Amino acid sequence: MEDELKIDYEQFILWVAQTLKRYGSVIPIPKFISNGKRSQISRLVNSAGSKKLLMEAIVNMAKSDFLNGRRRDKWCPTGFVASLPWLLANDERIFDVANGKFDNPPEQPPTAAELRAQAEEERRLREEQRREESRRIEAEERERKRRERDAMFAGAVHGEELEKIWAQISLPPLEKPNDEKKMQNRPP
């Protein structure tokens, strides 16, 4: 049992670093543990009879929004960021963190006002999507009509061909546009 309670502090620091990273914690990763903190950790582990309490405290510290400065309140408006020395400052603090005193509050169901706001936002988004779809359909319809008109004009008979057809069915010749008449009546 004595061997189980011995701590390899290099491995402990690596474990702390991995735990803090796993939970996206901003708590500073310790580079070393002083002799005073080592004796405090050893005393705590020996009095608890296992390393479990210390490990739970570090995991809870890494997960806590409050201890990572992500939750502010009137007592700490700028946010508080814990550290390993802060955690190890006294046994009571370790017990508090391990027992969940700083855990994140449970997820609250949304209020009626939040549900209404969410429903209104969803309705607004659906309406915007409907308008966008309508604009897209209108643009496609305009493009289709333009292509049909272009195709119709491309296949139409123009100029001299039209005059020949009109002459065959005994219609008077087409009148030239005003600009062309002026050009023809102009003296050379």
Secondary structure, DSSP 8 states (H G I E B T S, - for coil): -HHHH---HHHHHHHHHHHHHHTT--S---S---HHHHHHHHHHHHHHTSSHHHHHHHHHHHH-TTTBT----SS-TT--B--HHHHTT-HHHHHHHHTTTT---------HHHHHHHHHHHHHHHHHHHHHHHHHHHHHHHHHHHHHHHHHHHHS--HHHHHHHHHHTT-------HHHHHHHHS--
